[in-house]
Structures are given as structure tokens and as C-alpha cells.
Amino acid sequence: GRDVDESFLVAKELVARSPKSLPHRTTLALAALRKDDAAGAISVYRGLQIPWERVDSRYRAVYAAALGANGKTEEARTAAASLHWDELRPEERELVKQWRTP
């Protein structure tokens, strides 16, 4: 939650340099979410073929949050259900807790 504008600009530059880098895209999506830009967050993933079932839970958590922020509730719930909760940092858990079913 700190230096969001700076993080957003850095992430945007990193994605421009390495457009296939999921970590860079995830950082950009997270920064967009922190800036209350839900459409910008989900657009980070547009056009990519990502095998989400093989992706680290930390990255999937941001994707689930982007889905939820864009009104894709069922998709967000499905994505959140597949997360390994114990692998997430507290701030990542916070991102997806509303779409996680107990």
C-alpha cells in the first residue's frame, strides 16, 4: 500500500520490457487494484494463455482479486478456492478473503 504510484510506473516499465513476465504483470495488476483501477488490473492479463493451475498461489490471488473487482464474482470464487491459503502472505489473503468460501 505504500508508494503505489511509483510501483505502478516501475511495473508498467518492466512489463513493457518483458511482456511475458507473469511476476511483472502481477505487480502491475496489484498496483492498478491499489489505485482503484479494476479495469486496468484485469486488462493486464488480457490476451495471455496462462495455465493458472500451475501458477504460484501469490500470483493467482492477485488475479482472483482482479476478477472480483471487475464483478466476475463466480470466477473470483473459483480462483480463490484453488489457492493454497497457507502459502499466501497476510496482504494477499486480504485481497481475496471476500471471495473465499470457508
N, C-alpha and C positions, 0 to 999 in steps of 0.2 A: 503493500500500500504506500510505500514511500517512493519518491522520485518517479512517479508514473509517467509523466510527460517525457522525461529523459529516457526511461526504459522503453517507452513506445517508439521513440525515434531511433534508438540503437537497434531494437528488434526489427524495425522496418528496414533499416540498412542491412542487417545481417540476412534477412530473408531475400533482399534484392541480390546479395552476393551469392547466397546458397539457397535457391528456391526450393530445393528438395529436402532441406533440413527440417525434420519434424520438431526438434527442440526449439529451433529459432521461430518456427511458425507458432508453436505453442506459447512461447514467450510473448509474441506479438498478439495472439488471441487473448491472453491473460491481461495484457496491458490495455487492450481495447475494452475488455469487460470492466476493468478498474476505472476506465474513462466513461463508463455507461454507454458504450457503443456496441450494443448487442449485434447489430447487423455487421459491423466491422469485424467482430470476433468470429462469427460463423463464416464470413467470406474468406478468412484466412485458409480455410480447409477446402474451399470450392475447387472442383476440378481435380482433386487428388484421389488416387486409389490407395487408401490406407487400410492395411489389414489390422483393424483395431483389436482383434482378439490376440494379436502378438505384440501389442504396444504396451509399454510400461503404464501402470495404473496412474501415475502422476500426469502423464500426457492425456490419458483418457478422461481424467477428472476435469481438466480444462475444457475438453471437447464436450463433455456432458453438460457442463455449466453453460457453454455457448449455445448448445441445443436448447436447454431450458430457458435461457434468457431470450431466445427467439420464439418462444411459445410452442416449441416442439416437445411438449411435456412427456409423451409416451416414449419418444426416442431418448430423452434425457433420463427417464427412469430405467429404461433398458440398459443404457450405457452405465449408469450409476450402479446398477445391480451387479454388473460384471467386474466391478473394481475390487481389488484386494485392499480392504479398508485399513489393515494394519501396515501397509506399505506407504500410506499417504501421510503427508505432513499435516499438522493441525489446520493450516490455512487452506490446504487442498480439500480436506474434509469439510471445511466451512463452505467452500464453493459448491459442493454437491449435496450437502446434507438434506436440502429440501426435496431432492428427487430420489433420495434413497429410501427404500421401504424397509422397515425394521424386520 
